[in-house]
Amino acid sequence: MPDVVTFGEAMIRLSPPSFRRIEQATTLEMAVGGAELNVAVGVSRLGMTSSWVSCLPRNPLGRMVRNKAREHGVGIDSIRWADDGRMGLYFVEYGSSPRASAVLYDRAGSCMSLLGGEEFDWDEILRTARLFHTTGITPALGTGCSAEVRRAMEAAHRRGLTITYDLNYRARLWTEEQARIVQEPLMEYVDVLITTEEDTRRVFGIEGSDYRDVAKRLADRYGFRAITITLRTDSSVLRNGWTAIAYSDGAFFDDRTYDIELVDRLGGGDAYAAGFIFGFLTNGVVSGVRHGNALSSLKQSSWSDFSWATAEEVEGVMKTASTRIAR
């Protein structure tokens, strides 16, 4: 039975190879991605059991997503199969300075967005879990998804689970005002908030003198057990610095900054969430930040939304910054 349960939508990702633009493309590479599934995969690859709750269309695209989740050891028993609606798609153009990478979504009318509410037996799904995770993308998909997020959180809270929530604001899904109205009432159930300075400002209107001040203001307003903020610096499209901090019980915890030669930054925040969840459940906040940073840096050095790193690679990166060939 799963240690970690996640809830959210997955999509099919289509990417032109060799840094081509969509208009140039004659072929597209296919992959699967989605914030909460990415987290479930990352947790599973680090050695914990995970389950992903979602809705998929009863067609080959839905089966493709299910198969990819199962390939990584993610539990799929709570997937709801739908005869109505479609699989969401998104297209990724990979950039190189000065042209930034770009994402084009084609997800309207997905079967996940058509959920009507009260679709899942959350008490049964969460019966043996230790932690429930979702993101701000899921309630943005529609009123049914928003209702399911609340029902899931209420059930997790009743059962004494840790609840983690990645704010993950998406301007193409809803406005800042809509995001605030829907999500603020959910914060009473959240134990650990994963966010960025920008998302915090846009959704909650919270700003500070720096990211540490932002974390303290979040804790003061909502009473979270922990807040963790990811920090990215862009020296170029293909070279970034990556780190994070956490704030808990009046103390700050930080970690080294990783210098990343980017192959694919998409899913980097989800990999951080997966690593943080793994570290937090095994050894607390400090371990969460260190595992999150390491897993995210490794994920961003390989292609696809999923993290393909192993637990041994994560431990190795945390111990040394060596890039010598492993023989």
Steps between C-alpha positions, in 0.01 A plus 500: 500500500630850420699729726415798279180572304489774236202642310508683168491495121758358262542594135679377191804713421602558136838655420679578172851349510831685455380841630257539209195724515156344479452655156818328380421159641442192289513265800411539866641307797233372739523481877269516801499775760289662769598657830347250742593195292855636477511514880365146536767375259779683683392365838479147360846516345645606835360187662164595652168363385270744322159505338361746247130593488367642176252465215604362161311449174424142408717501187864431397624836632352431841656154501834651402494726806395214728779281363764769558386547860510124557844477337638717781329301775220749564171353625220541246204329670322831572496626141146575378435405136273730300309453176454877463773760462846477358866480591661840541806577288782749523772594257851604606745699290850480648684829480860614502611853590367749417183298416328362809328162507123522450195290586172484307207333679214312334313366803151655494226240538723235653318227690671613820358851459152351460494334842174573677613470863460208741662266249747330738480314830775697674475324835571171327768641269686661794443214744867399538675813369733726697483806275265658244632733231339719238566835332329822405462371145231248596234734648560733203366237259135547599248508782482119516877473541497776761230314695699175482815672628308627802342158565840333474657751740216464749538122495878522534464741791247272674740209468796698635704494177762760418368720217743663258390755241698656216346838416600464131310802363410474128382828349357320196258307721359776722550854625688593815171601665335167414804311628487688830125454552515125440829417671503713812230288672705188423802626690349406838568135409856547367796396715780573252474765227737479204518825306706777337519869581314583178215255556462617860466859386258422219268269692512633858624855442786439743829681438804548720847645509635162384393136471562437871265783591242354260525162674449657843198696378346181357552321831352789696190518282421132453679313778672242280730245665755576230539717191755424234587746221688400186746749350621504139755735342531520122844569358375376163220284359722193541683587823320559829577512867260305722446487875226524763437598860253384761354673804361303793454565872661843469819371337634514144665209321690531176730298277766542234423652161528262205639630171292316239569455130137471400371226279136539607381727780136389476413293805788645701267637767311172516826310549582739784161427657559123468844522655376726777213263580736203512754677721236658722327168569827318566697759698333841525528843339879515449497166322204618296681806366818304420322213326273740314789705367702198395214323327393816319850577376534146365155507337579822315807337346289240313209514257132447597273626776585198714808466713704199391753533783556219748528531876872416471555785253321745730714395796812532285412851384433609858846378602706639213475736206732288286413463131767240426383196308370225730694181407 
